[in-house]
Amino acid sequence: MFRMIPAERGGRVSKEILDEQAIRRALTRIAHEIIERNKGIKDCVLVGIKTRGSYLADRLADRIKEIEGESIATGEIDITLYRDDLTHKREDAEPEVHGTDIKVEVNDKKVILIDDVLFTGRTVRAALDAIVDLGRPSQIQLAVLIDRGHRELPIRPDYVGKNVPTAKTEVVEVKLQEVDKEEAVRIN
């Protein structure tokens, strides 16, 4: 099930938990679940949490178009200024803001937030705050490629590509072609 990847120069051993084909299958399954749960895609918007969530949202939109024969609205949201850990960083360091790009109104829409890894829930909480600042959706759902547990907030995904039990000290890395020039999910 897991493919072991040798550590580089004394580092930790990586376990590959999803390869390119497994990522594709997980996203296809999530696309079908989104369509089924929402009885189609009317009034739905996929919003990816920057950075990798944006690319996953685009991929989901492509799968949904293949299945349904019609396009679903997409957008991306930058949660940098909504993070609750900004005060823990260096005082003189300015956060790098990448901007939010959602071309449709979120009022009365079903917004489906997309992220790569769900861990403590703090990123999703920040995304919820950012979405609510844009309008009042009729519903907000959450889709993640990996749910690794260890929640600090009462947040639960509606759609999950793979549940991966981890130790708090482990790191889950999602690598996507668009950003990393490779396709895999690993635990380090």
C-alpha positions as CSV (number, residue, x, y, z in Angstrom):
1,M,0.0,0.0,0.0
2,F,2.7,2.5,0.9
3,R,5.8,2.9,-1.2
4,M,9.0,3.7,0.9
5,I,11.2,6.4,-0.4
6,P,14.8,6.5,0.9
7,A,15.8,9.5,3.0
8,E,18.1,12.0,1.6
9,R,21.3,12.4,3.6
10,G,20.1,11.4,7.1
11,G,16.6,12.8,6.7
12,R,13.4,11.0,7.5
13,V,12.1,8.2,5.3
14,S,9.1,9.2,3.2
15,K,6.1,7.0,2.6
16,E,4.3,7.6,-0.6
17,I,0.6,7.2,0.2
18,L,-0.9,8.4,-3.2
19,D,0.7,8.4,-6.6
20,E,-0.6,10.3,-9.7
21,Q,-3.2,7.7,-10.6
22,A,-4.5,7.5,-7.0
23,I,-4.8,11.3,-6.8
24,R,-6.8,11.3,-10.1
25,R,-9.1,8.5,-8.8
26,A,-9.7,10.4,-5.5
27,L,-10.6,13.6,-7.3
28,T,-12.9,11.7,-9.7
29,R,-14.7,10.2,-6.7
30,I,-15.0,13.6,-4.9
31,A,-16.4,15.1,-8.2
32,H,-19.1,12.4,-8.3
33,E,-19.9,12.9,-4.6
34,I,-20.3,16.7,-5.1
35,I,-22.7,16.2,-7.9
36,E,-24.7,13.6,-6.1
37,R,-24.9,15.5,-2.8
38,N,-26.0,18.7,-4.5
39,K,-28.2,17.0,-7.0
40,G,-26.2,18.5,-9.9
41,I,-24.1,21.7,-9.8
42,K,-26.7,24.4,-10.0
43,D,-25.7,27.3,-7.7
44,C,-22.4,25.6,-6.7
45,V,-19.0,27.3,-6.7
46,L,-15.7,25.5,-6.1
47,V,-13.3,27.7,-4.2
48,G,-9.7,26.5,-3.8
49,I,-7.7,27.6,-0.8
50,K,-4.4,28.9,-2.2
51,T,-2.1,27.4,-3.3
52,R,-2.7,23.7,-3.9
53,G,-6.4,23.9,-3.1
54,S,-6.8,26.2,-6.2
55,Y,-5.2,23.6,-8.5
56,L,-7.3,20.9,-7.0
57,A,-10.5,23.0,-7.5
58,D,-9.6,23.4,-11.2
59,R,-9.1,19.7,-11.6
60,L,-12.4,19.0,-9.8
61,A,-14.1,21.5,-12.2
62,D,-12.7,19.6,-15.2
63,R,-13.9,16.3,-13.8
64,I,-17.4,17.7,-13.1
65,K,-17.6,19.2,-16.6
66,E,-16.7,15.7,-18.1
67,I,-19.4,14.1,-15.9
68,E,-22.2,16.7,-16.1
69,G,-21.4,18.3,-19.5
70,E,-21.6,21.8,-18.0
71,S,-19.1,24.0,-16.3
72,I,-19.1,24.8,-12.6
73,A,-17.9,28.2,-11.4
74,T,-14.5,28.3,-9.7
75,G,-12.4,30.7,-7.7
76,E,-9.5,30.9,-5.3
77,I,-9.2,32.4,-1.9
78,D,-6.1,33.7,-0.1
79,I,-6.5,33.2,3.7
80,T,-3.2,34.9,4.7
81,L,-4.7,37.8,6.5
82,Y,-7.3,35.7,8.2
83,R,-4.9,33.3,9.8
84,D,-4.9,33.3,13.6
85,D,-1.1,32.6,13.8
86,L,0.1,35.8,12.2
87,T,0.8,37.3,15.6
88,H,3.1,34.4,16.4
89,K,5.4,35.2,13.5
90,R,8.2,37.8,13.6
91,E,6.9,41.4,14.2
92,D,8.9,42.9,11.3
93,A,7.9,40.2,8.7
94,E,5.0,41.2,6.5
95,P,2.7,38.4,5.4
96,E,2.8,37.7,1.6
97,V,-0.7,38.2,0.3
98,H,-1.6,36.5,-3.1
99,G,-5.1,37.8,-3.5
100,T,-8.6,36.3,-3.8
101,D,-10.1,35.7,-7.2
102,I,-13.8,34.6,-7.3
103,K,-15.6,35.9,-10.3
104,V,-19.1,35.0,-9.1
105,E,-21.2,36.3,-6.2
106,V,-21.2,33.9,-3.3
107,N,-24.5,35.1,-2.0
108,D,-27.1,32.3,-1.9
109,K,-24.6,29.9,-3.6
110,K,-23.3,26.5,-2.3
111,V,-19.6,27.2,-1.8
112,I,-17.4,24.1,-1.8
113,L,-14.0,24.9,-0.2
114,I,-11.2,22.8,-1.6
115,D,-7.9,22.2,0.2
116,D,-5.1,19.7,-0.1
117,V,-4.6,18.6,3.6
118,L,-6.9,19.0,6.6
119,F,-5.0,18.9,9.8
120,T,-5.9,21.2,12.8
121,G,-8.7,23.0,11.0
122,R,-7.2,26.5,11.4
123,T,-6.8,27.0,7.6
124,V,-10.4,26.1,7.0
125,R,-11.5,28.4,9.8
126,A,-9.6,31.2,8.2
127,A,-11.2,30.4,4.8
128,L,-14.7,30.4,6.3
129,D,-14.0,33.9,7.6
130,A,-12.7,35.0,4.2
131,I,-15.8,33.6,2.4
132,V,-18.3,35.2,4.8
133,D,-16.6,38.6,4.2
134,L,-17.4,38.2,0.5
135,G,-21.1,37.4,1.1
136,R,-23.6,35.0,2.5
137,P,-23.6,31.6,0.9
138,S,-26.6,29.4,1.3
139,Q,-24.2,26.6,2.4
140,I,-20.5,26.0,2.7
141,Q,-19.1,22.5,2.2
142,L,-15.5,21.3,2.5
143,A,-13.5,18.9,0.2
144,V,-10.0,17.8,1.0
145,L,-7.6,15.5,-0.7
146,I,-6.1,14.2,2.6
147,D,-7.7,14.2,6.1
148,R,-4.9,13.5,8.6
149,G,-6.8,14.1,11.8
150,H,-5.6,16.0,14.9
151,R,-8.3,18.6,14.7
152,E,-8.0,21.6,17.1
153,L,-11.4,23.1,15.9
154,P,-14.7,21.4,15.3
155,I,-14.3,21.1,11.5
156,R,-15.2,18.0,9.5
157,P,-14.9,17.6,5.7
158,D,-17.8,16.7,3.6
159,Y,-15.7,15.1,0.9
160,V,-12.4,13.3,1.5
161,G,-10.0,11.8,-1.0
162,K,-8.2,9.7,1.6
163,N,-8.1,9.5,5.4
164,V,-4.5,9.1,6.6
165,P,-3.8,8.6,10.3
166,T,-0.6,10.4,11.2
167,A,1.4,11.3,14.2
168,K,1.4,15.0,15.0
169,T,5.1,15.2,14.3
170,E,4.8,13.8,10.8
171,V,4.4,16.0,7.8
172,V,2.1,15.3,4.9
173,E,3.4,16.7,1.6
174,V,1.1,17.1,-1.4
175,K,3.0,17.5,-4.6
176,L,1.2,18.7,-7.7
177,Q,2.5,19.1,-11.2
178,E,1.4,22.8,-11.4
179,V,3.6,23.8,-8.5
180,D,6.1,21.0,-7.8
181,K,6.6,19.4,-11.2
182,E,5.7,16.0,-9.7
183,E,2.5,14.3,-8.5
184,A,2.4,12.5,-5.2
185,V,1.3,12.6,-1.6
186,R,3.9,11.6,1.0
187,I,4.3,11.3,4.8
188,N,7.7,12.4,6.1
